Amino acid sequence: MRTIQLKINEKVYDKFIWLLSKFTKDEIEIVSDSSDFKTSQDYLRKELNEIESGKANFISQKDFEDRLNEII
């Protein structure tokens, strides 16, 4: 799948979004229009790779709450 970035005039924006909504998510997916989308995507991909490879460290909900209470 390819990704493109468009600038759309406000006058036609609603019509354009309507047109895109006629496609399935497998055909067209609207991704964030944020300029840091690629940065976020790369970060999340790295995090997922750590989880899948077994290198990620997890803590319990209780440990998290305890640490948070210490900080506060």
N, CA, C and O atoms as a GROMACS GRO file, in nm:
protein
  288
    1MET      N    1   0.085  -0.118   0.000
    1MET     CA    2   0.000   0.000   0.000
    1MET      C    3   0.089   0.123   0.000
    1MET      O    4   0.193   0.125   0.066
    2ARG      N    5   0.051   0.225  -0.072
    2ARG     CA    6   0.128   0.349  -0.079
    2ARG      C    7   0.064   0.455   0.010
    2ARG      O    8  -0.056   0.450   0.039
    3THR      N    9   0.145   0.551   0.053
    3THR     CA   10   0.097   0.662   0.134
    3THR      C   11   0.125   0.791   0.059
    3THR      O   12   0.236   0.812   0.009
    4ILE      N   13   0.024   0.878   0.053
    4ILE     CA   14   0.043   1.010  -0.008
    4ILE      C   15  -0.006   1.115   0.090
    4ILE      O   16  -0.087   1.087   0.178
    5GLN      N   17   0.044   1.234   0.074
    5GLN     CA   18   0.002   1.346   0.157
    5GLN      C   19  -0.059   1.451   0.066
    5GLN      O   20   0.000   1.488  -0.035
    6LEU      N   21  -0.178   1.500   0.102
    6LEU     CA   22  -0.249   1.596   0.019
    6LEU      C   23  -0.284   1.720   0.100
    6LEU      O   24  -0.304   1.714   0.221
    7LYS      N   25  -0.290   1.833   0.031
    7LYS     CA   26  -0.348   1.954   0.088
    7LYS      C   27  -0.480   1.973   0.015
    7LYS      O   28  -0.484   1.976  -0.108
    8ILE      N   29  -0.589   1.985   0.092
    8ILE     CA   30  -0.722   1.992   0.032
    8ILE      C   31  -0.790   2.122   0.074
    8ILE      O   32  -0.794   2.156   0.192
    9ASN      N   33  -0.841   2.191  -0.023
    9ASN     CA   34  -0.913   2.315   0.003
    9ASN      C   35  -1.035   2.287   0.089
    9ASN      O   36  -1.103   2.186   0.071
   10GLU      N   37  -1.063   2.376   0.182
   10GLU     CA   38  -1.178   2.361   0.274
   10GLU      C   39  -1.309   2.345   0.198
   10GLU      O   40  -1.400   2.277   0.246
   11LYS      N   41  -1.319   2.406   0.081
   11LYS     CA   42  -1.443   2.400   0.004
   11LYS      C   43  -1.476   2.259  -0.042
   11LYS      O   44  -1.594   2.225  -0.057
   12VAL      N   45  -1.377   2.177  -0.065
   12VAL     CA   46  -1.401   2.042  -0.117
   12VAL      C   47  -1.367   1.932  -0.015
   12VAL      O   48  -1.382   1.814  -0.046
   13TYR      N   49  -1.321   1.970   0.102
   13TYR     CA   50  -1.277   1.872   0.202
   13TYR      C   51  -1.387   1.771   0.236
   13TYR      O   52  -1.363   1.650   0.234
   14ASP      N   53  -1.507   1.819   0.267
   14ASP     CA   54  -1.617   1.728   0.304
   14ASP      C   55  -1.650   1.631   0.191
   14ASP      O   56  -1.675   1.513   0.215
   15LYS      N   57  -1.650   1.680   0.069
   15LYS     CA   58  -1.678   1.594  -0.046
   15LYS      C   59  -1.568   1.490  -0.064
   15LYS      O   60  -1.595   1.375  -0.098
   16PHE      N   61  -1.445   1.531  -0.041
   16PHE     CA   62  -1.333   1.440  -0.056
   16PHE      C   63  -1.338   1.330   0.049
   16PHE      O   64  -1.317   1.213   0.018
   17ILE      N   65  -1.366   1.366   0.173
   17ILE     CA   66  -1.378   1.268   0.281
   17ILE      C   67  -1.495   1.174   0.253
   17ILE      O   68  -1.485   1.054   0.279
   18TRP      N   69  -1.605   1.227   0.201
   18TRP     CA   70  -1.718   1.143   0.164
   18TRP      C   71  -1.676   1.040   0.060
   18TRP      O   72  -1.710   0.923   0.072
   19LEU      N   73  -1.602   1.084  -0.040
   19LEU     CA   74  -1.555   0.992  -0.144
   19LEU      C   75  -1.466   0.883  -0.084
   19LEU      O   76  -1.482   0.765  -0.117
   20LEU      N   77  -1.374   0.921   0.002
   20LEU     CA   78  -1.286   0.823   0.064
   20LEU      C   79  -1.363   0.722   0.149
   20LEU      O   80  -1.324   0.606   0.158
   21SER      N   81  -1.470   0.766   0.209
   21SER     CA   82  -1.548   0.676   0.295
   21SER      C   83  -1.619   0.566   0.216
   21SER      O   84  -1.667   0.470   0.275
   22LYS      N   85  -1.625   0.578   0.086
   22LYS     CA   86  -1.690   0.478   0.002
   22LYS      C   87  -1.601   0.357  -0.022
   22LYS      O   88  -1.648   0.254  -0.072
   23PHE      N   89  -1.473   0.367   0.013
   23PHE     CA   90  -1.379   0.257  -0.002
   23PHE      C   91  -1.369   0.179   0.129
   23PHE      O   92  -1.395   0.233   0.237
   24THR      N   93  -1.331   0.052   0.120
   24THR     CA   94  -1.310  -0.027   0.241
   24THR      C   95  -1.175   0.008   0.301
   24THR      O   96  -1.090   0.069   0.235
   25LYS      N   97  -1.156  -0.031   0.427
   25LYS     CA   98  -1.029  -0.002   0.496
   25LYS      C   99  -0.913  -0.076   0.429
   25LYS      O  100  -0.798  -0.033   0.439
   26ASP      N  101  -0.942  -0.187   0.361
   26ASP     CA  102  -0.837  -0.259   0.288
   26ASP      C  103  -0.793  -0.183   0.164
   26ASP      O  104  -0.681  -0.201   0.116
   27GLU      N  105  -0.882  -0.099   0.111
   27GLU     CA  106  -0.850  -0.023  -0.009
   27GLU      C  107  -0.786   0.112   0.023
   27GLU      O  108  -0.686   0.149  -0.038
   28ILE      N  109  -0.844   0.184   0.119
   28ILE     CA  110  -0.793   0.316   0.156
   28ILE      C  111  -0.805   0.331   0.307
   28ILE      O  112  -0.910   0.302   0.366
   29GLU      N  113  -0.698   0.377   0.369
   29GLU     CA  114  -0.699   0.404   0.512
   29GLU      C  115  -0.652   0.546   0.534
   29GLU      O  116  -0.547   0.585   0.483
   30ILE      N  117  -0.728   0.624   0.608
   30ILE     CA  118  -0.688   0.760   0.640
   30ILE      C  119  -0.595   0.754   0.759
   30ILE      O  120  -0.634   0.708   0.866
   31VAL      N  121  -0.473   0.801   0.741
   31VAL     CA  122  -0.376   0.803   0.849
   31VAL      C  123  -0.365   0.944   0.904
   31VAL      O  124  -0.411   1.040   0.841
   32SER      N  125  -0.305   0.956   1.018
   32SER     CA  126  -0.293   1.086   1.085
   32SER      C  127  -0.233   1.190   0.991
   32SER      O  128  -0.141   1.161   0.915
   33ASP      N  129  -0.287   1.310   0.999
   33ASP     CA  130  -0.232   1.418   0.918
   33ASP      C  131  -0.123   1.493   0.993
   33ASP      O  132  -0.076   1.597   0.948
   34SER      N  133  -0.082   1.439   1.108
   34SER     CA  134   0.021   1.501   1.188
   34SER      C  135   0.157   1.487   1.120
   34SER      O  136   0.186   1.383   1.060
   35SER      N  137   0.238   1.589   1.129
   35SER     CA  138   0.369   1.584   1.065
   35SER      C  139   0.462   1.486   1.134
   35SER      O  140   0.562   1.443   1.075
   36ASP      N  141   0.432   1.448   1.257
   36ASP     CA  142   0.519   1.354   1.327
   36ASP      C  143   0.465   1.211   1.320
   36ASP      O  144   0.503   1.126   1.401
   37PHE      N  145   0.376   1.183   1.226
   37PHE     CA  146   0.321   1.048   1.210
   37PHE      C  147   0.431   0.946   1.190
   37PHE      O  148   0.431   0.841   1.255
   38LYS      N  149   0.525   0.974   1.103
   38LYS     CA  150   0.633   0.880   1.073
   38LYS      C  151   0.716   0.853   1.197
   38LYS      O  152   0.755   0.739   1.222
   39THR      N  153   0.745   0.956   1.275
   39THR     CA  154   0.822   0.940   1.398
   39THR      C  155   0.748   0.849   1.496
   39THR      O  156   0.808   0.760   1.556
   40SER      N  157   0.619   0.872   1.512
   40SER     CA  158   0.538   0.788   1.602
   40SER      C  159   0.531   0.645   1.552
   40SER      O  160   0.540   0.550   1.630
   41GLN      N  161   0.514   0.630   1.422
   41GLN     CA  162   0.507   0.496   1.364
   41GLN      C  163   0.637   0.420   1.387
   41GLN      O  164   0.634   0.303   1.425
   42ASP      N  165   0.750   0.485   1.366
   42ASP     CA  166   0.879   0.420   1.388
   42ASP      C  167   0.898   0.380   1.534
   42ASP      O  168   0.946   0.271   1.564
   43TYR      N  169   0.859   0.469   1.626
   43TYR     CA  170   0.870   0.441   1.770
   43TYR      C  171   0.785   0.320   1.808
   43TYR      O  172   0.831   0.230   1.878
   44LEU      N  173   0.661   0.319   1.762
   44LEU     CA  174   0.571   0.209   1.795
   44LEU      C  175   0.616   0.078   1.733
   44LEU      O  176   0.600  -0.029   1.793
   45ARG      N  177   0.672   0.084   1.614
   45ARG     CA  178   0.725  -0.037   1.550
   45ARG      C  179   0.840  -0.094   1.632
   45ARG      O  180   0.850  -0.215   1.649
   46LYS      N  181   0.928  -0.006   1.682
   46LYS     CA  182   1.040  -0.048   1.766
   46LYS      C  183   0.990  -0.112   1.895
   46LYS      O  184   1.040  -0.217   1.937
   47GLU      N  185   0.891  -0.050   1.958
   47GLU     CA  186   0.833  -0.104   2.081
   47GLU      C  187   0.771  -0.241   2.057
   47GLU      O  188   0.789  -0.332   2.137
   48LEU      N  189   0.698  -0.257   1.947
   48LEU     CA  190   0.637  -0.385   1.913
   48LEU      C  191   0.742  -0.491   1.890
   48LEU      O  192   0.726  -0.605   1.933
   49ASN      N  193   0.850  -0.455   1.823
   49ASN     CA  194   0.959  -0.550   1.799
   49ASN      C  195   1.019  -0.598   1.931
   49ASN      O  196   1.052  -0.716   1.944
   50GLU      N  197   1.034  -0.508   2.028
   50GLU     CA  198   1.086  -0.547   2.159
   50GLU      C  199   0.993  -0.646   2.228
   50GLU      O  200   1.038  -0.743   2.288
   51ILE      N  201   0.863  -0.620   2.220
   51ILE     CA  202   0.766  -0.710   2.282
   51ILE      C  203   0.770  -0.846   2.215
   51ILE      O  204   0.775  -0.949   2.282
   52GLU      N  205   0.768  -0.847   2.082
   52GLU     CA  206   0.766  -0.973   2.008
   52GLU      C  207   0.894  -1.054   2.027
   52GLU      O  208   0.891  -1.177   2.024
   53SER      N  209   1.006  -0.985   2.046
   53SER     CA  210   1.132  -1.056   2.063
   53SER      C  211   1.155  -1.101   2.208
   53SER      O  212   1.251  -1.173   2.236
   54GLY      N  213   1.068  -1.059   2.299
   54GLY     CA  214   1.081  -1.098   2.439
   54GLY      C  215   1.177  -1.011   2.518
   54GLY      O  216   1.212  -1.045   2.631
   55LYS      N  217   1.222  -0.899   2.461
   55LYS     CA  218   1.317  -0.811   2.528
   55LYS      C  219   1.249  -0.704   2.614
   55LYS      O  220   1.316  -0.635   2.690
   56ALA      N  221   1.118  -0.691   2.602
   56ALA     CA  222   1.046  -0.587   2.676
   56ALA      C  223   1.031  -0.628   2.823
   56ALA      O  224   1.014  -0.745   2.854
   57ASN      N  225   1.037  -0.529   2.911
   57ASN     CA  226   1.014  -0.551   3.053
   57ASN      C  227   0.875  -0.500   3.089
   57ASN      O  228   0.837  -0.389   3.052
   58PHE      N  229   0.801  -0.582   3.161
   58PHE     CA  230   0.666  -0.545   3.202
   58PHE      C  231   0.660  -0.536   3.354
   58PHE      O  232   0.737  -0.601   3.424
   59ILE      N  233   0.566  -0.455   3.404
   59ILE     CA  234   0.543  -0.447   3.548
   59ILE      C  235   0.394  -0.468   3.572
   59ILE      O  236   0.312  -0.447   3.482
   60SER      N  237   0.360  -0.508   3.691
   60SER     CA  238   0.219  -0.530   3.725
   60SER      C  239   0.149  -0.396   3.746
   60SER      O  240   0.213  -0.292   3.762
   61GLN      N  241   0.018  -0.401   3.745
   61GLN     CA  242  -0.061  -0.281   3.770
   61GLN      C  243  -0.030  -0.225   3.908
   61GLN      O  244  -0.019  -0.103   3.925
   62LYS      N  245  -0.015  -0.313   4.007
   62LYS     CA  246   0.015  -0.269   4.144
   62LYS      C  247   0.151  -0.200   4.150
   62LYS      O  248   0.163  -0.094   4.210
   63ASP      N  249   0.254  -0.259   4.087
   63ASP     CA  250   0.386  -0.196   4.085
   63ASP      C  251   0.380  -0.058   4.018
   63ASP      O  252   0.444   0.036   4.063
   64PHE      N  253   0.304  -0.050   3.912
   64PHE     CA  254   0.288   0.079   3.842
   64PHE      C  255   0.225   0.183   3.935
   64PHE      O  256   0.273   0.296   3.945
   65GLU      N  257   0.118   0.144   4.002
   65GLU     CA  258   0.050   0.237   4.093
   65GLU      C  259   0.141   0.277   4.209
   65GLU      O  260   0.141   0.393   4.251
   66ASP      N  261   0.220   0.182   4.260
   66ASP     CA  262   0.314   0.214   4.368
   66ASP      C  263   0.418   0.316   4.322
   66ASP      O  264   0.448   0.412   4.393
   67ARG      N  265   0.474   0.294   4.203
   67ARG     CA  266   0.573   0.387   4.150
   67ARG      C  267   0.512   0.525   4.126
   67ARG      O  268   0.574   0.628   4.154
   68LEU      N  269   0.390   0.526   4.076
   68LEU     CA  270   0.323   0.652   4.050
   68LEU      C  271   0.298   0.728   4.181
   68LEU      O  272   0.315   0.850   4.187
   69ASN      N  273   0.257   0.656   4.283
   69ASN     CA  274   0.234   0.719   4.414
   69ASN      C  275   0.362   0.776   4.472
   69ASN      O  276   0.360   0.880   4.538
   70GLU      N  277   0.475   0.708   4.450
   70GLU     CA  278   0.605   0.759   4.497
   70GLU      C  279   0.640   0.889   4.427
   70GLU      O  280   0.694   0.980   4.490
   71ILE      N  281   0.610   0.899   4.300
   71ILE     CA  282   0.642   1.019   4.223
   71ILE      C  283   0.555   1.136   4.266
   71ILE      O  284   0.601   1.249   4.278
   72ILE      N  285   0.429   1.107   4.289
   72ILE     CA  286   0.335   1.212   4.328
   72ILE      C  287   0.362   1.251   4.471
   72ILE      O  288   0.294   1.338   4.525
   0.00000   0.00000   0.00000
